[in-house]
Amino acid sequence: METLFPIEKFRATRTPFYYYDITLLRKTIEDVKNEAAKYDNFVVHYAVKANVNPKILKIISEGGLGADCVSGGEIEAAMRAGFPSSGIVFAGVGKADWEINTALDANIFCFNVESVPELEVINELAKAKGKTANVCFRINPEVGAHTHANITTGLAENKFGIAMSDMVPVIERALSLENINFTGLHFHIGSQILDMHDFEQLCLRINELQDVLASKGIKVENINVGGGLGINYDDPEKDPVPDFKSYFKTFANGLRLRPGQKVHFELGRSIVAQMGSLITKVLYVKKGVNKLFCIVDAGMTDLIRPALYHASHKIENITSGKPSETYDVVGPICESSDVFAKDIPVGACERGDLIAMRSAGAYGEIMASQYNCRRLPVGYTSEDFK
Ligand SMILES: *Cc1c(COP(=O)(O)O)cnc(C)c1O
């Protein structure tokens, strides 16, 4: 049977584990860099939250991308992996004082600020250090991404960001603060977005907001459009590298930039999802009343996306050469939501077969938990199995 995977090495490895295809990761990084480099003012940051495995972070930092962090821990992880602090942006609605201080000490590129109380605290903490903090404001553009409700973030009433109607007074407040340097606008409309119209809508909204600020004489250096580019979960073989070309072109065509403005991107999933698979072993095949259950040794503690977002990953039996049967693929955790997929075709399963859950490089390993006193899954790279 043809497979992308080093099966014999897998058989000698305790399951479940994550497997990262480093060749594909490198190819993806090259592609994102080359496509962004067609526009001399585009800057790409990797959204660290998608995968912080140190081996993966190191490869991405060596690729020369900046880092988008959402916690003090992520700033520390990014710096340990070699990301220069001058390329770090820091978002999040609830930045704690120690996290703000960590970012100030590191002299990061920019805080993406999500409320006025946060702005005031950053100003005070910067003042205490005799520093000036660069800030962008995260504005909710009221452009809805047509994806799952839990991953749609750009609407008006939302814990994230600042309403458009508050934008001007908030910026004016920032301009009045001594230890704050207002540098631009930040947006993030959601995740797993494949319809470029959503990004076109975002561009239109940004153009309108820029006109408002220009009319008030407010200078904007940076436009950060966030992340959210989706990937092909159904057919990872078809699109191993996402269509970065169309993505960047959408912004190049859609944004009406002022002279000298830079456009920042915060891509997570699209950089790391396709290189990763969760490898798990079939424990039991159980006959239900009308169904067959394939019970595997990975659970929602290893890969929570199906339970959390009703996400679906392509599931393949990588050791069975047999024709498919229809299974519910489920884990061992004591929760009825611990289901990876229902009524899907998988090569006929037997105890001991290895299963790959594809496209699991983003929001996989990093979201693992120890619920039920489970061991955390290890993340191996293709280089570890050479
Ligand atoms: C999660 C997040 C990203 C990355 O999103 P992807 O869908 O993984 O590209 C970028 N920016 C912000 C502010 C985020 O919260």
The ligand as an ORCA input file, in Angstrom:
! r2SCAN-3c Opt
* xyz 0 1
  C      -5.769     32.978     15.896
  C      -5.348     34.292     15.361
  C      -4.616     34.347     14.169
  C      -4.301     33.139     13.334
  O      -5.442     32.591     12.771
  P      -5.339     31.434     11.655
  O      -6.762     31.164     11.332
  O      -4.676     30.273     12.297
  O      -4.567     31.971     10.510
  C      -4.181     35.593     13.749
  N      -4.461     36.718     14.454
  C      -5.174     36.690     15.601
  C      -5.435     37.945     16.311
  C      -5.637     35.479     16.090
  O      -6.353     35.458     17.203
*
